[in-house]
């Protein structure tokens, strides 16, 4: 009889310890769920930092930019006035880097890293490559630092591109197009690897 009591007491301790362990696991799982929920409800960035790159005929071309959203605004001719320099992205100036010389609009763009700016207009856009690639917005933009300027005709799309997007598309073994699209505007220009 005494042995039965001892066995029952030991069983009670084992069960109590087991219940405490299960409770700790349940609390830990609950805390993990709370942490997961906090992470998933973090506010999305309005202009996420992103980049695009491509290899064309041995040339590594990389464009780095922050991608603002339309968010029910009139962008070109509204938020961004016509005939004014724009850093072609949000926050820091957009930049492009190439490890090989490129031919764009019949002119040479030497291998290097450049600030990419544009001057939007309803009829035509001015595309600008500038030596000052590391600046906030267009705060330090100076036309005297431009190494290449040319004009392109914008295309109007029937669809809205919510976030600014750049694309580099290989079109032949040695050439391609660089394009940006945002709101209803698409701007593209060809290049050739030297």
LOKOL-881640 format. One record per atom (N, C-alpha, C): residue number from 1; chain; atom name; x, y, z. Coordinates in nm, 3 decimals. Atoms other than C-alpha are relative to their C-alpha. Example, Ala and Ser with C-alpha at 12.3 -4.5 7.8 and 13.67 -1.06 7.14 Angstrom:
LOKOL-881640
> guro:doza:vexza:px:py:pz
> 1:A:N:0.089:-0.119:0.000
> 1:A:CA:1.230:-0.450:0.780
> 1:A:C:0.090:0.120:0.000
> 2:A:N:-0.082:-0.119:-0.006
> 2:A:CA:1.367:-0.106:0.714
> 2:A:C:-0.077:0.109:0.073
***
This chain:
LOKOL-881640
> guro:doza:vexza:px:py:pz
> 1:A:N:0.082:-0.119:0.000
> 1:A:CA:0.000:0.000:0.000
> 1:A:C:0.087:0.125:0.000
> 2:A:N:-0.092:-0.112:-0.008
> 2:A:CA:0.284:0.237:0.086
> 2:A:C:0.069:0.022:-0.135
> 3:A:N:-0.064:-0.010:0.132
> 3:A:CA:0.452:0.157:-0.246
> 3:A:C:-0.095:0.060:-0.103
> 4:A:N:0.098:-0.056:0.092
> 4:A:CA:0.128:0.239:-0.431
> 4:A:C:-0.011:0.151:0.017
> 5:A:N:0.008:-0.144:-0.027
> 5:A:CA:0.114:0.581:-0.262
> 5:A:C:0.121:0.072:-0.059
> 6:A:N:-0.122:-0.060:0.054
> 6:A:CA:0.474:0.651:-0.359
> 6:A:C:-0.008:0.008:-0.152
> 7:A:N:0.014:0.002:0.145
> 7:A:CA:0.404:0.550:-0.719
> 7:A:C:-0.099:0.107:-0.045
> 8:A:N:0.099:-0.101:0.034
> 8:A:CA:0.092:0.772:-0.726
> 8:A:C:0.056:0.141:0.014
> 9:A:N:-0.060:-0.132:-0.022
> 9:A:CA:0.285:1.068:-0.585
> 9:A:C:0.100:0.030:-0.113
> 10:A:N:-0.096:-0.019:0.109
> 10:A:CA:0.563:1.018:-0.843
> 10:A:C:-0.073:0.028:-0.132
> 11:A:N:0.079:-0.023:0.120
> 11:A:CA:0.302:0.995:-1.121
> 11:A:C:-0.057:0.141:-0.002
> 12:A:N:0.056:-0.135:-0.010
> 12:A:CA:0.143:1.318:-0.999
> 12:A:C:0.108:0.104:-0.032
> 13:A:N:-0.110:-0.092:0.031
> 13:A:CA:0.482:1.495:-1.011
> 13:A:C:0.035:-0.001:-0.149
> 14:A:N:-0.032:0.012:0.142
> 14:A:CA:0.555:1.363:-1.360
> 14:A:C:-0.106:0.070:-0.084
> 15:A:N:0.109:-0.064:0.074
> 15:A:CA:0.212:1.473:-1.484
> 15:A:C:0.004:0.152:0.016
> 16:A:N:-0.007:-0.144:-0.025
> 16:A:CA:0.250:1.817:-1.323
> 16:A:C:0.115:0.061:-0.080
> 17:A:N:-0.115:-0.050:0.075
> 17:A:CA:0.594:1.863:-1.478
> 17:A:C:-0.030:0.000:-0.150
> 18:A:N:0.036:0.010:0.141
> 18:A:CA:0.462:1.749:-1.816
> 18:A:C:-0.098:0.112:-0.039
> 19:A:N:0.097:-0.107:0.027
> 19:A:CA:0.170:1.995:-1.795
> 19:A:C:0.069:0.136:-0.006
> 20:A:N:-0.073:-0.127:0.001
> 20:A:CA:0.408:2.280:-1.709
> 20:A:C:0.078:0.016:-0.131
> 21:A:N:-0.077:-0.004:0.124
> 21:A:CA:0.625:2.189:-2.010
> 21:A:C:-0.091:0.031:-0.120
> 22:A:N:0.097:-0.026:0.108
> 22:A:CA:0.320:2.184:-2.243
> 22:A:C:-0.046:0.146:0.002
> 23:A:N:0.043:-0.138:-0.013
> 23:A:CA:0.208:2.522:-2.108
> 23:A:C:0.109:0.094:-0.051
> 24:A:N:-0.111:-0.082:0.048
> 24:A:CA:0.556:2.670:-2.174
> 24:A:C:0.007:-0.003:-0.153
> 25:A:N:-0.003:0.012:0.147
> 25:A:CA:0.548:2.535:-2.533
> 25:A:C:-0.114:0.080:-0.062
> 26:A:N:0.116:-0.073:0.053
> 26:A:CA:0.201:2.679:-2.590
> 26:A:C:0.024:0.151:0.008
> 27:A:N:-0.029:-0.143:-0.014
> 27:A:CA:0.312:3.020:-2.455
> 27:A:C:0.105:0.044:-0.102
> 28:A:N:-0.104:-0.033:0.097
> 28:A:CA:0.623:3.013:-2.674
> 28:A:C:-0.059:0.008:-0.141
> 29:A:N:0.065:-0.003:0.131
> 29:A:CA:0.412:2.929:-2.981
> 29:A:C:-0.084:0.126:-0.015
> 30:A:N:0.083:-0.120:0.004
> 30:A:CA:0.176:3.213:-2.893
> 30:A:C:0.087:0.124:-0.022
> 31:A:N:-0.092:-0.114:0.018
> 31:A:CA:0.470:3.457:-2.864
> 31:A:C:0.053:0.004:-0.143
> 32:A:N:-0.046:0.005:0.138
> 32:A:CA:0.602:3.337:-3.203
> 32:A:C:-0.107:0.052:-0.095
> 33:A:N:0.109:-0.048:0.085
> 33:A:CA:0.261:3.400:-3.357
> 33:A:C:-0.014:0.151:0.010
> 34:A:N:0.009:-0.145:-0.018
> 34:A:CA:0.253:3.751:-3.211
> 34:A:C:0.113:0.068:-0.076
> 35:A:N:-0.113:-0.058:0.072
> 35:A:CA:0.602:3.823:-3.347
> 35:A:C:-0.022:-0.005:-0.150
> 36:A:N:0.027:0.015:0.143
> 36:A:CA:0.502:3.692:-3.690
> 36:A:C:-0.103:0.102:-0.045
> 37:A:N:0.102:-0.097:0.035
> 37:A:CA:0.192:3.910:-3.692
> 37:A:C:0.058:0.141:-0.004
> 38:A:N:-0.059:-0.133:-0.001
> 38:A:CA:0.398:4.217:-3.602
> 38:A:C:0.082:0.024:-0.126
> 39:A:N:-0.082:-0.013:0.120
> 39:A:CA:0.638:4.154:-3.888
> 39:A:C:-0.088:0.018:-0.123
> 40:A:N:0.083:-0.005:0.121
> 40:A:CA:0.360:4.100:-4.141
> 40:A:C:-0.084:0.127:-0.009
> 41:A:N:0.081:-0.121:0.006
> 41:A:CA:0.177:4.421:-4.046
> 41:A:C:0.085:0.127:-0.009
> 42:A:N:-0.085:-0.118:0.015
> 42:A:CA:0.480:4.651:-4.088
> 42:A:C:-0.043:0.078:-0.124
> 43:A:N:0.041:-0.087:0.110
> 43:A:CA:0.405:4.946:-4.315
> 43:A:C:0.095:-0.016:-0.118
> 44:A:N:-0.080:0.010:0.122
> 44:A:CA:0.523:4.903:-4.674
> 44:A:C:0.064:0.135:-0.030
> 45:A:N:-0.065:-0.123:0.040
> 45:A:CA:0.775:5.158:-4.798
> 45:A:C:-0.073:0.057:-0.121
> 46:A:N:0.072:-0.064:0.111
> 46:A:CA:0.613:5.411:-5.032
> 46:A:C:0.083:0.004:-0.127
> 47:A:N:-0.090:-0.004:0.117
> 47:A:CA:0.918:5.426:-5.263
> 47:A:C:0.114:-0.098:0.023
> 48:A:N:-0.104:0.099:-0.031
> 48:A:CA:1.111:5.099:-5.222
> 48:A:C:0.123:0.014:-0.089
> 49:A:N:-0.127:-0.003:0.073
> 49:A:CA:1.476:5.091:-5.325
> 49:A:C:0.010:-0.130:-0.080
> 50:A:N:-0.010:0.119:0.085
> 50:A:CA:1.531:4.853:-5.616
> 50:A:C:0.104:0.021:-0.109
> 51:A:N:-0.096:-0.013:0.109
> 51:A:CA:1.753:4.787:-5.915
> 51:A:C:-0.036:-0.100:-0.109
> 52:A:N:0.011:0.096:0.110
> 52:A:CA:1.763:4.614:-6.251
> 52:A:C:0.135:-0.008:-0.068
> 53:A:N:-0.128:0.016:0.069
> 53:A:CA:2.056:4.476:-6.445
> 53:A:C:-0.013:-0.103:-0.111
> 54:A:N:-0.002:0.095:0.111
> 54:A:CA:2.138:4.286:-6.761
> 54:A:C:0.142:-0.009:-0.055
> 55:A:N:-0.126:0.021:0.071
> 55:A:CA:2.432:4.143:-6.953
> 55:A:C:-0.032:0.001:-0.149
> 56:A:N:0.016:-0.007:0.146
> 56:A:CA:2.451:4.239:-7.321
> 56:A:C:0.139:0.005:-0.060
> 57:A:N:-0.130:0.007:0.067
> 57:A:CA:2.756:4.135:-7.524
> 57:A:C:0.116:0.028:0.095
> 58:A:N:-0.106:-0.018:-0.099
> 58:A:CA:2.974:4.123:-7.210
> 58:A:C:-0.010:0.127:0.082
> 59:A:N:0.019:-0.124:-0.077
> 59:A:CA:2.850:4.460:-7.085
> 59:A:C:-0.098:-0.028:0.114
> 60:A:N:0.089:0.010:-0.117
> 60:A:CA:2.707:4.449:-6.734
> 60:A:C:-0.058:0.139:0.024
> 61:A:N:0.068:-0.129:-0.016
> 61:A:CA:2.450:4.730:-6.713
> 61:A:C:-0.090:-0.009:0.121
> 62:A:N:0.070:0.003:-0.129
> 62:A:CA:2.304:4.813:-6.373
> 62:A:C:-0.065:0.137:0.023
> 63:A:N:0.072:-0.123:-0.033
> 63:A:CA:2.037:5.073:-6.287
> 63:A:C:-0.052:-0.014:0.143
> 64:A:N:0.038:0.001:-0.141
> 64:A:CA:1.976:5.157:-5.920
> 64:A:C:-0.090:0.120:0.027
> 65:A:N:0.097:-0.108:-0.018
> 65:A:CA:1.671:5.361:-5.812
> 65:A:C:-0.097:-0.031:0.112
> 66:A:N:0.113:0.019:-0.091
> 66:A:CA:1.390:5.414:-5.563
> 66:A:C:-0.126:0.018:-0.083
> 67:A:N:0.117:0.013:0.087
> 67:A:CA:1.048:5.332:-5.707
> 67:A:C:-0.126:0.059:0.064
> 68:A:N:0.120:-0.061:-0.057
> 68:A:CA:0.774:5.582:-5.613
> 68:A:C:-0.128:-0.056:-0.064
> 69:A:N:0.128:0.046:0.051
> 69:A:CA:0.406:5.493:-5.656
> 69:A:C:-0.086:0.117:-0.047
> 70:A:N:0.092:-0.101:0.051
> 70:A:CA:0.131:5.681:-5.839
> 70:A:C:-0.094:0.046:0.112
> 71:A:N:0.089:-0.026:-0.113
> 71:A:CA:-0.111:5.660:-5.541
> 71:A:C:-0.108:0.105:-0.034
> 72:A:N:0.112:-0.087:0.043
> 72:A:CA:-0.400:5.829:-5.730
> 72:A:C:0.041:0.146:-0.023
> 73:A:N:-0.046:-0.137:0.029
> 73:A:CA:-0.190:6.135:-5.824
> 73:A:C:0.023:0.016:-0.149
> 74:A:N:-0.045:-0.031:0.136
> 74:A:CA:-0.127:6.305:-6.156
> 74:A:C:0.150:0.021:0.011
> 75:A:N:-0.146:-0.005:-0.017
> 75:A:CA:0.246:6.250:-6.197
> 75:A:C:0.064:0.103:-0.094
> 76:A:N:-0.069:-0.087:0.096
> 76:A:CA:0.373:6.413:-6.517
> 76:A:C:-0.089:0.118:-0.035
> 77:A:N:0.079:-0.121:0.017
> 77:A:CA:0.258:6.772:-6.545
> 77:A:C:-0.080:0.033:0.126
> 78:A:N:0.067:-0.022:-0.128
> 78:A:CA:0.129:6.746:-6.186
> 78:A:C:0.105:-0.001:0.111
> 79:A:N:-0.102:0.016:-0.103
> 79:A:CA:0.355:6.613:-5.910
> 79:A:C:0.138:0.039:-0.054
> 80:A:N:-0.127:-0.036:0.066
> 80:A:CA:0.649:6.645:-6.151
> 80:A:C:-0.030:0.097:-0.113
> 81:A:N:0.031:-0.099:0.103
> 81:A:CA:0.629:6.967:-6.352
> 81:A:C:0.074:-0.031:-0.130
> 82:A:N:-0.067:0.012:0.129
> 82:A:CA:0.708:6.961:-6.722
> 82:A:C:0.116:0.099:-0.007
> 83:A:N:-0.115:-0.087:0.030
> 83:A:CA:1.037:7.112:-6.841
> 83:A:C:0.088:0.030:0.121
> 84:A:N:-0.088:-0.013:-0.117
> 84:A:CA:1.215:7.065:-6.506
> 84:A:C:0.078:-0.130:0.018
> 85:A:N:-0.083:0.118:-0.021
> 85:A:CA:1.502:6.827:-6.424
> 85:A:C:-0.059:-0.084:0.113
> 86:A:N:0.047:0.096:-0.101
> 86:A:CA:1.392:6.515:-6.233
> 86:A:C:0.104:-0.110:0.012
> 87:A:N:-0.102:0.103:-0.024
> 87:A:CA:1.623:6.255:-6.076
> 87:A:C:-0.043:-0.140:-0.041
> 88:A:N:0.049:0.126:0.058
> 88:A:CA:1.418:5.978:-6.242
> 88:A:C:-0.020:-0.110:0.103
> 89:A:N:0.029:0.093:-0.109
> 89:A:CA:1.325:5.813:-5.912
> 89:A:C:-0.031:0.082:0.124
> 90:A:N:0.025:-0.069:-0.127
> 90:A:CA:1.264:5.898:-5.547
> 90:A:C:0.129:0.001:0.083
> 91:A:N:-0.111:-0.009:-0.096
> 91:A:CA:1.510:5.998:-5.273
> 91:A:C:0.132:0.032:-0.070
> 92:A:N:-0.130:-0.022:0.063
> 92:A:CA:1.866:5.958:-5.405
> 92:A:C:-0.017:0.000:-0.152
> 93:A:N:0.006:-0.001:0.146
> 93:A:CA:1.936:6.023:-5.773
> 93:A:C:0.014:-0.142:-0.052
> 94:A:N:-0.015:0.129:0.069
> 94:A:CA:1.890:5.722:-5.999
> 94:A:C:0.139:-0.001:-0.064
> 95:A:N:-0.129:0.010:0.069
> 95:A:CA:2.224:5.594:-6.130
> 95:A:C:0.006:-0.124:-0.087
> 96:A:N:-0.024:0.113:0.089
> 96:A:CA:2.338:5.366:-6.409
> 96:A:C:0.150:-0.023:-0.011
> 97:A:N:-0.142:0.035:0.013
> 97:A:CA:2.667:5.182:-6.433
> 97:A:C:0.016:-0.101:-0.112
> 98:A:N:-0.034:0.096:0.106
> 98:A:CA:2.821:5.002:-6.731
> 98:A:C:0.150:-0.025:0.005
> 99:A:N:-0.142:0.032:-0.001
> 99:A:CA:3.153:4.821:-6.746
> 99:A:C:0.061:0.004:-0.142
> 100:A:N:-0.050:-0.014:0.138
> 100:A:CA:3.181:4.870:-7.126
> 100:A:C:-0.058:0.128:-0.059
> 101:A:N:0.050:-0.119:0.070
> 101:A:CA:3.143:5.173:-7.353
> 101:A:C:-0.129:-0.036:-0.075
> 102:A:N:0.126:0.018:0.072
> 102:A:CA:2.795:5.212:-7.501
> 102:A:C:-0.016:0.112:-0.102
> 103:A:N:0.038:-0.101:0.096
> 103:A:CA:2.670:5.396:-7.807
> 103:A:C:-0.150:0.025:0.018
> 104:A:N:0.140:-0.039:-0.022
> 104:A:CA:2.346:5.585:-7.735
> 104:A:C:-0.026:0.126:-0.082
> 105:A:N:0.037:-0.114:0.083
> 105:A:CA:2.182:5.823:-7.983
> 105:A:C:0.120:0.048:-0.085
> 106:A:N:-0.115:-0.034:0.085
> 106:A:CA:2.496:5.809:-8.201
> 106:A:C:0.118:0.058:0.075
> 107:A:N:-0.109:-0.057:-0.081
> 107:A:CA:2.714:5.926:-7.910
> 107:A:C:0.055:-0.108:0.092
> 108:A:N:-0.063:0.099:-0.086
> 108:A:CA:2.955:5.738:-7.687
> 108:A:C:-0.020:0.034:0.148
> 109:A:N:0.004:-0.009:-0.145
> 109:A:CA:2.888:5.680:-7.318
> 109:A:C:0.108:-0.095:0.051
> 110:A:N:-0.114:0.079:-0.048
> 110:A:CA:3.218:5.565:-7.166
> 110:A:C:-0.041:-0.089:0.117
> 111:A:N:0.023:0.087:-0.115
> 111:A:CA:3.223:5.277:-6.917
> 111:A:C:0.013:0.083:0.127
> 112:A:N:-0.004:-0.076:-0.124
> 112:A:CA:3.149:5.417:-6.572
> 112:A:C:-0.136:0.003:0.068
> 113:A:N:0.122:-0.013:-0.081
> 113:A:CA:2.881:5.519:-6.323
> 113:A:C:-0.051:0.143:-0.016
> 114:A:N:0.056:-0.131:0.032
> 114:A:CA:2.644:5.806:-6.401
> 114:A:C:-0.134:0.023:0.071
> 115:A:N:0.133:-0.039:-0.044
> 115:A:CA:2.354:5.993:-6.249
> 115:A:C:-0.090:0.001:-0.122
> 116:A:N:0.095:0.007:0.111
> 116:A:CA:2.045:5.940:-6.465
> 116:A:C:-0.113:0.097:0.031
> 117:A:N:0.102:-0.103:-0.020
> 117:A:CA:1.818:6.244:-6.496
> 117:A:C:-0.082:0.013:-0.128
> 118:A:N:0.085:-0.025:0.116
> 118:A:CA:1.532:6.336:-6.726
> 118:A:C:-0.068:0.136:0.015
> 119:A:N:0.086:-0.120:0.000
> 119:A:CA:1.337:6.646:-6.824
> 119:A:C:-0.126:-0.041:-0.075
> 120:A:N:0.122:0.044:0.067
> 120:A:CA:0.981:6.530:-6.893
> 120:A:C:-0.074:0.116:-0.067
> 121:A:N:0.082:-0.095:0.073
> 121:A:CA:0.754:6.707:-7.140
> 121:A:C:-0.106:-0.083:-0.073
> 122:A:N:0.106:0.073:0.071
> 122:A:CA:0.431:6.611:-7.316
> 122:A:C:0.047:-0.050:-0.136
> 123:A:N:-0.042:0.031:0.138
> 123:A:CA:0.598:6.610:-7.659
> 123:A:C:0.127:-0.084:-0.006
> 124:A:N:-0.127:0.073:0.001
> 124:A:CA:0.953:6.486:-7.583
> 124:A:C:0.068:0.012:0.135
> 125:A:N:-0.076:0.001:-0.125
> 125:A:CA:1.176:6.398:-7.293
> 125:A:C:0.148:0.018:-0.034
> 126:A:N:-0.146:-0.007:0.010
> 126:A:CA:1.542:6.491:-7.248
> 126:A:C:0.057:-0.102:0.097
> 127:A:N:-0.068:0.102:-0.081
> 127:A:CA:1.753:6.200:-7.121
> 127:A:C:0.140:0.053:0.028
> 128:A:N:-0.128:-0.058:-0.042
> 128:A:CA:2.064:6.300:-6.926
> 128:A:C:0.083:-0.101:0.079
> 129:A:N:-0.097:0.075:-0.079
> 129:A:CA:2.371:6.109:-6.807
> 129:A:C:0.099:0.103:0.055
> 130:A:N:-0.075:-0.104:-0.070
> 130:A:CA:2.566:6.314:-6.550
> 130:A:C:0.106:-0.066:0.087
> 131:A:N:-0.108:0.061:-0.079
> 131:A:CA:2.897:6.247:-6.374
> 131:A:C:-0.029:-0.005:0.149
> 132:A:N:0.030:-0.002:-0.144
> 132:A:CA:2.750:6.331:-6.031
> 132:A:C:-0.114:-0.097:0.029
> 133:A:N:0.100:0.105:-0.021
> 133:A:CA:2.571:6.002:-5.955
> 133:A:C:-0.041:-0.012:0.147
> 134:A:N:0.025:0.021:-0.143
> 134:A:CA:2.587:6.019:-5.572
> 134:A:C:-0.053:0.129:0.063
> 135:A:N:0.060:-0.120:-0.057
> 135:A:CA:2.344:6.294:-5.468
> 135:A:C:-0.144:-0.027:0.039
> 136:A:N:0.140:0.012:-0.039
> 136:A:CA:2.010:6.333:-5.296
> 136:A:C:-0.084:0.074:-0.104
> 137:A:N:0.087:-0.061:0.100
> 137:A:CA:1.743:6.395:-5.558
> 137:A:C:0.080:0.068:-0.109
> 138:A:N:-0.075:-0.080:0.099
> 138:A:CA:1.865:6.668:-5.790
> 138:A:C:0.062:0.121:0.069
> 139:A:N:-0.051:-0.111:-0.080
> 139:A:CA:2.000:6.888:-5.509
> 139:A:C:0.130:0.059:-0.054
> 140:A:N:-0.131:-0.047:0.046
> 140:A:CA:2.350:6.906:-5.658
> 140:A:C:0.014:-0.011:-0.152
> 141:A:N:-0.006:0.014:0.145
> 141:A:CA:2.258:6.861:-6.023
> 141:A:C:0.056:0.128:-0.063
> 142:A:N:-0.057:-0.113:0.073
> 142:A:CA:2.466:7.084:-6.251
> 142:A:C:0.018:-0.044:-0.145
> 143:A:N:-0.004:0.034:0.142
> 143:A:CA:2.429:7.081:-6.628
> 143:A:C:0.143:-0.014:-0.053
> 144:A:N:-0.139:0.007:0.048
> 144:A:CA:2.806:7.131:-6.669
> 144:A:C:0.060:-0.139:0.021
> 145:A:N:-0.048:0.136:-0.024
> 145:A:CA:2.851:6.773:-6.537
> 145:A:C:-0.064:-0.103:-0.093
> 146:A:N:0.064:0.092:0.095
> 146:A:CA:2.637:6.623:-6.817
> 146:A:C:0.104:-0.053:-0.097
> 147:A:N:-0.090:0.060:0.100
> 147:A:CA:2.827:6.381:-7.041
> 147:A:C:-0.077:-0.043:-0.124
> 148:A:N:0.082:0.039:0.114
> 148:A:CA:2.535:6.286:-7.266
> 148:A:C:-0.142:0.049:0.021
> 149:A:N:0.139:-0.049:-0.002
> 149:A:CA:2.199:6.447:-7.347
> 149:A:C:-0.060:-0.031:-0.136
> 150:A:N:0.071:0.023:0.125
> 150:A:CA:1.944:6.346:-7.609
> 150:A:C:-0.150:-0.002:0.026
> 151:A:N:0.147:-0.008:-0.011
> 151:A:CA:1.570:6.357:-7.678
> 151:A:C:-0.064:-0.131:-0.043
> 152:A:N:0.080:0.115:0.039
> 152:A:CA:1.314:6.077:-7.695
> 152:A:C:-0.148:0.039:0.004
> 153:A:N:0.145:-0.025:0.003
> 153:A:CA:0.942:6.071:-7.771
> 153:A:C:-0.065:-0.098:0.099
> 154:A:N:0.065:0.091:-0.094
> 154:A:CA:0.736:5.930:-7.480
> 154:A:C:-0.119:-0.070:-0.066
> 155:A:N:0.118:0.074:0.045
> 155:A:CA:0.469:5.666:-7.544
> 155:A:C:-0.101:0.004:0.113
> 156:A:N:0.106:0.000:-0.102
> 156:A:CA:0.136:5.679:-7.364
> 156:A:C:-0.066:-0.137:-0.002
> 157:A:N:0.058:0.133:-0.015
> 157:A:CA:0.002:5.348:-7.233
> 157:A:C:-0.145:0.013:0.047
> 158:A:N:0.138:0.003:-0.048
> 158:A:CA:-0.362:5.259:-7.173
> 158:A:C:-0.009:-0.047:0.144
> 159:A:N:-0.004:0.053:-0.136
> 159:A:CA:-0.261:5.092:-6.847
> 159:A:C:0.083:0.089:0.090
> 160:A:N:-0.078:-0.077:-0.097
> 160:A:CA:-0.132:5.256:-6.532
> 160:A:C:0.107:-0.090:0.061
> 161:A:N:-0.112:0.067:-0.067
> 161:A:CA:0.211:5.145:-6.408
> 161:A:C:0.010:0.065:0.137
> 162:A:N:0.010:-0.059:-0.133
> 162:A:CA:0.168:5.199:-6.032
> 162:A:C:0.135:0.045:0.053
> 163:A:N:-0.133:-0.037:-0.050
> 163:A:CA:0.539:5.197:-5.939
> 163:A:C:0.097:0.018:-0.117
> 164:A:N:-0.103:-0.024:0.100
> 164:A:CA:0.824:5.341:-6.143
> 164:A:C:0.080:-0.127:-0.021
> 165:A:N:-0.074:0.122:0.031
> 165:A:CA:1.000:5.056:-6.321
> 165:A:C:0.096:0.024:-0.116
> 166:A:N:-0.101:-0.004:0.106
> 166:A:CA:1.319:5.035:-6.527
> 166:A:C:0.016:-0.140:-0.056
> 167:A:N:-0.028:0.128:0.064
> 167:A:CA:1.392:4.760:-6.777
> 167:A:C:0.118:0.017:-0.095
> 168:A:N:-0.109:0.007:0.097
> 168:A:CA:1.703:4.668:-6.973
> 168:A:C:-0.028:-0.127:-0.080
> 169:A:N:0.038:0.114:0.083
> 169:A:CA:1.613:4.442:-7.265
> 169:A:C:0.101:-0.020:-0.111
> 170:A:N:-0.094:0.036:0.108
> 170:A:CA:1.862:4.266:-7.493
> 170:A:C:-0.082:-0.020:-0.127
> 171:A:N:0.075:0.013:0.125
> 171:A:CA:1.740:4.302:-7.854
> 171:A:C:0.077:-0.076:-0.108
> 172:A:N:-0.086:0.080:0.089
> 172:A:CA:2.037:4.156:-8.049
> 172:A:C:0.120:-0.043:0.082
> 173:A:N:-0.119:0.043:-0.072
> 173:A:CA:2.373:4.006:-7.960
> 173:A:C:0.081:0.113:0.059
> 174:A:N:-0.083:-0.113:-0.047
> 174:A:CA:2.528:4.352:-7.916
> 174:A:C:-0.082:0.124:0.036
> 175:A:N:0.079:-0.120:-0.027
> 175:A:CA:2.235:4.586:-7.852
> 175:A:C:-0.122:-0.030:0.086
> 176:A:N:0.118:0.016:-0.085
> 176:A:CA:1.932:4.648:-7.636
> 176:A:C:-0.072:0.133:0.014
> 177:A:N:0.072:-0.123:-0.033
> 177:A:CA:1.689:4.904:-7.500
> 177:A:C:-0.003:0.019:0.150
> 178:A:N:0.018:-0.038:-0.140
> 178:A:CA:1.671:5.086:-7.170
> 178:A:C:-0.131:0.077:0.005
> 179:A:N:0.129:-0.067:-0.008
> 179:A:CA:1.327:5.195:-7.062
> 179:A:C:-0.045:0.022:0.142
> 180:A:N:0.065:-0.022:-0.128
> 180:A:CA:1.133:5.341:-6.777
> 180:A:C:-0.149:0.019:-0.026
> 181:A:N:0.144:-0.021:0.012
> 181:A:CA:0.760:5.335:-6.721
> 181:A:C:-0.055:0.035:0.138
> 182:A:N:0.067:-0.043:-0.123
> 182:A:CA:0.545:5.508:-6.462
> 182:A:C:-0.126:0.075:-0.039
> 183:A:N:0.131:-0.055:0.030
> 183:A:CA:0.186:5.621:-6.452
> 183:A:C:-0.041:-0.055:-0.137
> 184:A:N:0.037:0.049:0.134
> 184:A:CA:0.081:5.601:-6.822
> 184:A:C:0.109:0.027:-0.102
> 185:A:N:-0.108:-0.039:0.091
> 185:A:CA:0.417:5.706:-6.968
> 185:A:C:0.106:-0.109:-0.007
> 186:A:N:-0.111:0.094:0.025
> 186:A:CA:0.677:5.474:-7.123
> 186:A:C:0.102:0.075:-0.083
> 187:A:N:-0.109:-0.064:0.072
> 187:A:CA:1.015:5.610:-7.233
> 187:A:C:0.109:-0.105:-0.022
> 188:A:N:-0.102:0.100:0.032
> 188:A:CA:1.265:5.385:-7.413
> 188:A:C:0.101:0.060:-0.098
> 189:A:N:-0.102:-0.039:0.099
> 189:A:CA:1.592:5.433:-7.601
> 189:A:C:0.095:-0.117:-0.022
> 190:A:N:-0.091:0.112:0.031
> 190:A:CA:1.826:5.190:-7.778
> 190:A:C:0.145:0.034:0.036
> 191:A:N:-0.145:-0.015:-0.020
> 191:A:CA:2.194:5.132:-7.703
> 191:A:C:0.070:-0.114:-0.070
> 192:A:N:-0.083:0.106:0.059
> 192:A:CA:2.474:4.934:-7.858
> 192:A:C:0.130:-0.009:0.079
> 193:A:N:-0.125:0.020:-0.074
> 193:A:CA:2.775:4.783:-7.683
> 193:A:C:0.116:0.018:-0.097
> 194:A:N:-0.117:-0.029:0.088
> 194:A:CA:3.105:4.913:-7.829
> 194:A:C:0.102:-0.114:0.009
***
